[in-house]
Amino acid sequence: MSDGRKYDLEDRTFVFAQDVRFLAAKAPRSIANIEDLKQLVRSSGSVASNYIEANESLSKKDFVMRVKICRKEAKESRLWLRLISLDGAQDLHTVRDRLVQEALELTRIFGAIVTKNQ
């Protein structure tokens, strides 16, 4: 963020899920894409929802478990993103590449949180 505030991971995971939905709405429709997009929308939303749950956890053990789920869902989102066929739509390739990178960064962030809290 340009205003100097610490970037909120809840906001970041929300934006990730929102941007995935933008891509899903624009991606070409094929049998494979429809199925992969369904999985992608679920896993990206799960990253955000499980991080909210982690922040509301009642114990450190519950927090770590929820963050591990976030990490797993971010990895899964990266897989689905890479599987989607975009049929040469260069603007969508740019969006997808950015989302693949964000999924990787979120995976690493959640991995670091798990390591720090175990």
C-alpha positions as CSV (number, residue, x, y, z in Angstrom):
1,M,0.0,0.0,0.0
2,S,1.3,3.4,-0.9
3,D,0.0,5.1,2.3
4,G,2.6,3.5,4.5
5,R,0.1,1.3,6.4
6,K,1.0,-2.3,7.1
7,Y,-0.8,-4.4,4.5
8,D,-3.6,-6.4,6.0
9,L,-3.4,-10.1,5.2
10,E,-7.2,-10.4,5.5
11,D,-7.6,-7.7,2.8
12,R,-4.9,-9.3,0.7
13,T,-6.6,-12.7,0.7
14,F,-10.0,-11.0,0.0
15,V,-8.5,-9.2,-3.0
16,F,-6.9,-12.5,-4.2
17,A,-10.4,-14.2,-4.1
18,Q,-12.0,-11.2,-5.8
19,D,-9.4,-11.1,-8.6
20,V,-9.8,-14.9,-9.1
21,R,-13.6,-14.3,-9.6
22,F,-12.8,-11.6,-12.2
23,L,-10.6,-14.0,-14.1
24,A,-13.2,-16.7,-13.8
25,A,-15.9,-14.5,-15.3
26,K,-13.7,-13.7,-18.3
27,A,-12.1,-17.1,-19.0
28,P,-13.3,-19.1,-22.0
29,R,-15.9,-21.8,-21.3
30,S,-14.9,-25.4,-22.0
31,I,-15.8,-28.5,-20.1
32,A,-12.3,-28.6,-18.5
33,N,-12.2,-24.8,-17.7
34,I,-15.7,-24.9,-16.2
35,E,-14.7,-27.6,-13.8
36,D,-11.2,-26.1,-13.0
37,L,-12.8,-22.7,-12.5
38,K,-15.3,-24.1,-10.0
39,Q,-12.4,-25.6,-8.0
40,L,-10.4,-22.3,-8.3
41,V,-13.2,-20.2,-7.0
42,R,-13.7,-22.5,-4.1
43,S,-10.0,-22.7,-3.1
44,S,-9.3,-19.0,-3.5
45,G,-12.3,-18.2,-1.3
46,S,-11.2,-20.8,1.2
47,V,-7.8,-19.0,1.6
48,A,-9.6,-15.8,2.6
49,S,-12.3,-17.4,4.8
50,N,-9.8,-19.7,6.7
51,Y,-7.5,-16.7,7.4
52,I,-10.5,-14.9,8.9
53,E,-11.2,-17.9,11.0
54,A,-7.5,-18.2,12.0
55,N,-7.7,-14.6,13.3
56,E,-10.7,-15.5,15.4
57,S,-9.3,-18.8,16.7
58,L,-9.5,-19.6,20.4
59,S,-6.1,-21.3,20.7
60,K,-2.7,-21.2,19.2
61,K,-3.2,-24.8,18.0
62,D,-6.5,-23.8,16.2
63,F,-4.7,-20.8,14.7
64,V,-1.9,-22.9,13.3
65,M,-4.3,-25.5,11.9
66,R,-6.3,-22.7,10.1
67,V,-3.2,-21.2,8.7
68,K,-2.1,-24.6,7.4
69,I,-5.4,-24.9,5.6
70,C,-4.8,-21.4,4.1
71,R,-1.4,-22.6,2.9
72,K,-2.9,-25.8,1.4
73,E,-5.7,-23.8,-0.4
74,A,-3.3,-21.3,-1.8
75,K,-1.2,-24.1,-3.2
76,E,-4.4,-25.6,-4.7
77,S,-5.4,-22.3,-6.1
78,R,-2.0,-22.1,-7.9
79,L,-2.6,-25.5,-9.5
80,W,-6.1,-24.6,-10.8
81,L,-4.8,-21.2,-12.1
82,R,-2.1,-23.0,-14.1
83,L,-4.5,-25.5,-15.5
84,I,-7.0,-23.0,-16.9
85,S,-6.8,-22.6,-20.7
86,L,-7.0,-18.9,-21.9
87,D,-6.9,-19.5,-25.6
88,G,-4.4,-16.7,-26.4
89,A,-6.2,-13.9,-24.6
90,Q,-3.0,-12.0,-23.6
91,D,-4.7,-9.7,-21.2
92,L,-6.0,-12.7,-19.2
93,H,-2.6,-14.4,-19.3
94,T,-1.2,-11.3,-17.6
95,V,-4.0,-11.5,-14.9
96,R,-3.4,-15.2,-14.5
97,D,0.4,-14.9,-14.2
98,R,-0.1,-12.2,-11.5
99,L,-2.5,-14.5,-9.6
100,V,-0.2,-17.5,-9.9
101,Q,2.5,-15.3,-8.3
102,E,0.2,-14.1,-5.6
103,A,-0.8,-17.7,-4.8
104,L,2.8,-18.6,-4.5
105,E,3.5,-15.6,-2.2
106,L,0.5,-16.4,0.0
107,T,1.7,-20.0,0.3
108,R,5.1,-18.7,1.4
109,I,3.6,-16.2,3.9
110,F,1.4,-18.9,5.4
111,G,4.3,-21.3,5.6
112,A,6.4,-18.7,7.5
113,I,3.5,-18.1,9.9
114,V,3.2,-21.8,10.6
115,T,6.9,-22.1,11.1
116,K,7.0,-19.2,13.5
117,N,4.1,-20.4,15.5
118,Q,5.0,-24.1,16.0
